[in-house]
Amino acid sequence: MAEIILSRAHLAQVITHCKAAYPNEACGILSGTGNTVLNVYAMTNAEPSPVSYFMEPQEQFRVMKAMREEGQRIVAIFHSHPHSPAYPSAKDVNLAFYSDAVYVIIGLAHVTSPEIRAFTIIEGEITEVSVHTID
């Protein structure tokens, strides 16, 4: 997957969720078809921390069920880095269990101008993916 496509409105939802969790990490799921995002699921970080996230399991189960019912899949998993660049940490790489999903990281080191980057992480190999926004 060379790029992920999402609307400016969806990106704004992601950034709002990440800023609301600051100074802790936020997390969520972007669902859709192919490489196009159709829904944003802002998830609860069950381990509120400035350096890690863990999606609340019951909430994640409900979201996965809703996605299946809508004929969608996980296009991307997003989370924030409140105090560091938008690049996968060693922990992010170790916990990248969805090789067919893109990992979107929102860097909030400069809260007023978030850094948005996306990556595939397959067997420990990090590859940057373009983020294409549409209206």
C-alpha positions as CSV (number, residue, x, y, z in Angstrom):
1,M,0.0,0.0,0.0
2,A,1.7,3.2,-1.2
3,E,-0.8,5.6,0.4
4,I,-3.7,6.0,2.7
5,I,-6.6,8.3,1.7
6,L,-8.8,10.1,4.2
7,S,-10.9,13.2,4.2
8,R,-9.8,16.4,5.9
9,A,-12.8,16.0,8.3
10,H,-11.6,12.5,9.3
11,L,-8.0,13.8,9.8
12,A,-9.5,16.6,11.9
13,Q,-11.3,14.0,14.1
14,V,-8.1,12.1,14.6
15,I,-6.1,15.2,15.6
16,T,-8.9,16.4,17.9
17,H,-8.9,13.0,19.7
18,C,-5.1,13.1,20.0
19,K,-5.1,16.6,21.4
20,A,-7.8,15.7,23.9
21,A,-5.7,12.9,25.4
22,Y,-2.6,15.1,25.6
23,P,-0.2,14.7,27.5
24,N,-1.0,11.0,27.2
25,E,-1.1,8.9,24.0
26,A,-4.5,8.6,22.2
27,C,-5.4,5.7,19.9
28,G,-8.0,4.6,17.4
29,I,-9.0,2.7,14.3
30,L,-9.6,4.0,10.8
31,S,-11.8,1.7,8.9
32,G,-12.8,1.6,5.2
33,T,-12.2,-0.3,2.0
34,G,-9.0,-0.7,0.1
35,N,-6.8,2.2,1.2
36,T,-9.6,4.7,1.7
37,V,-10.8,5.6,5.2
38,L,-14.6,5.8,5.7
39,N,-14.9,5.9,9.5
40,V,-12.8,7.1,12.5
41,Y,-13.2,5.2,15.7
42,A,-11.6,7.2,18.5
43,M,-10.7,4.5,21.1
44,T,-10.1,4.7,24.9
45,N,-6.5,4.2,25.9
46,A,-6.9,1.6,28.7
47,E,-3.4,2.4,29.9
48,P,-3.2,6.2,29.9
49,S,0.4,7.0,29.5
50,P,2.6,9.5,27.6
51,V,4.6,6.6,26.1
52,S,2.1,3.8,25.3
53,Y,-1.4,2.9,24.4
54,F,-3.6,-0.1,24.7
55,M,-7.1,-0.1,23.2
56,E,-9.9,-0.9,25.6
57,P,-10.7,-4.6,24.7
58,Q,-14.5,-4.5,24.9
59,E,-14.6,-1.3,22.9
60,Q,-12.3,-2.8,20.3
61,F,-14.5,-5.8,20.0
62,R,-17.6,-3.7,19.4
63,V,-15.8,-1.6,16.8
64,M,-14.5,-4.8,15.0
65,K,-18.1,-6.1,14.9
66,A,-19.5,-2.8,13.5
67,M,-16.8,-2.8,10.8
68,R,-17.6,-6.3,9.7
69,E,-21.3,-5.4,9.6
70,E,-20.5,-2.5,7.3
71,G,-18.3,-4.6,5.1
72,Q,-15.2,-2.6,6.1
73,R,-11.8,-3.5,7.4
74,I,-9.0,-1.9,9.4
75,V,-7.3,0.5,7.0
76,A,-5.1,2.0,9.7
77,I,-4.5,2.1,13.4
78,F,-3.6,5.5,14.8
79,H,-2.0,6.8,17.9
80,S,-0.2,9.9,19.1
81,H,3.3,10.6,20.3
82,P,2.7,13.5,22.7
83,H,6.4,14.4,23.1
84,S,8.3,12.8,20.3
85,P,8.4,12.7,16.5
86,A,5.8,10.9,14.4
87,Y,7.9,7.8,13.8
88,P,7.4,4.3,15.2
89,S,9.1,3.6,18.5
90,A,10.7,0.2,19.3
91,K,7.5,-0.6,21.3
92,D,5.3,0.4,18.3
93,V,7.3,-2.0,16.1
94,N,7.1,-4.9,18.6
95,L,3.4,-4.4,19.0
96,A,2.6,-4.1,15.2
97,F,0.4,-7.2,14.9
98,Y,-1.7,-6.1,11.9
99,S,0.7,-6.4,8.9
100,D,-2.1,-5.4,6.5
101,A,-2.9,-2.2,8.3
102,V,-1.1,1.2,8.1
103,Y,0.1,2.8,11.4
104,V,-0.7,6.5,11.5
105,I,1.3,8.4,14.1
106,I,0.3,12.0,15.2
107,G,3.4,13.7,16.6
108,L,2.3,16.4,19.1
109,A,5.8,17.7,20.1
110,H,4.4,21.0,18.6
111,V,0.7,20.8,19.6
112,T,-0.3,23.7,17.3
113,S,1.2,22.0,14.2
114,P,0.8,18.3,14.6
115,E,3.1,16.0,12.5
116,I,1.1,13.3,10.6
117,R,3.0,10.3,9.2
118,A,2.0,6.8,8.2
119,F,3.9,3.5,8.0
120,T,3.6,-0.1,7.3
121,I,5.4,-2.3,9.9
122,I,5.9,-5.8,8.6
123,E,8.2,-8.2,10.5
124,G,10.0,-5.3,12.1
125,E,10.6,-3.4,8.8
126,I,9.2,0.1,8.8
127,T,8.1,1.7,5.4
128,E,6.7,5.1,5.2
129,V,3.3,5.5,3.4
130,S,1.9,8.7,1.9
131,V,-1.1,10.3,3.7
132,H,-3.4,11.8,1.0
133,T,-6.2,14.0,2.2
134,I,-9.3,14.8,0.2
135,D,-12.3,17.1,0.7
